[in-house]
Amino acid sequence: VTLADLTAAGVTTTFSATTGAGGAGGVGAAAAGGNGAAGGGVTVTANNETTFTAMTLTTGDGGAGGAGNGAAAGGNGAQAGALTMPTIDADISGALTLTAGAGGAGGDAGTGAANGGNGAAGRDLALTVSSTTIGSVAITDGATGATGAAGTGTAGTAGAGGNVTLTFDHNDVQSVTGAVTVANNGDGIIVIDNDDGSGAGVAEVTFTGQVGTSAARLGTFTLTDGNVQFGSAVFVNTMTQAAAGTDSLD
């Protein structure tokens, strides 16, 4: 599916998009199982200054591997469709919810020499925002699939879960007024690449609410460019500052 742009003639609206899951591999029978079919993708080519009350983006799960049967191997699962978004330059007054696809399960090994098919990786989700204001952010990385059951053959490998990467990139100040939450400890990557250029001591990206929790910490927070101001507690597993010495994390 391809959408020419996101626009509602200035009317506040919501937007959600979900890509198709990858197809499962076929089960081995008289012959090897066929590989699954790829999931359908979504492409948005422009964002025409619409103001959103909420935005929800989800990438599909990887397909499961088919089970081996006797001497016939299971087919491999297929990858989900990709989600391609333009830079979002409109404000999002409510929640920005980002969910990456889970990995597909590996196929069970056969009782004969047949191998189980491999599960496909869940689709990554990457979004860049130049919005000046976002209400809140919720991030969920995809879970890794289950490994196939052992047998005489080799069990199929599990597909890796997809990752969410959210980049803040603007030439003006940006803020998240609510909390940044992650579903599981270590989910999500946030990158700050703001080139407002206000100089030392001026907050260019502000997180007013709490980032993560003690039980579910953000995976990685990377400062590439810009001064960041935190207004509440910050829970993150890895924080890096690749920016110039004049940029700061406060």
Salt bridges, closest charged atoms under 4 A:
none
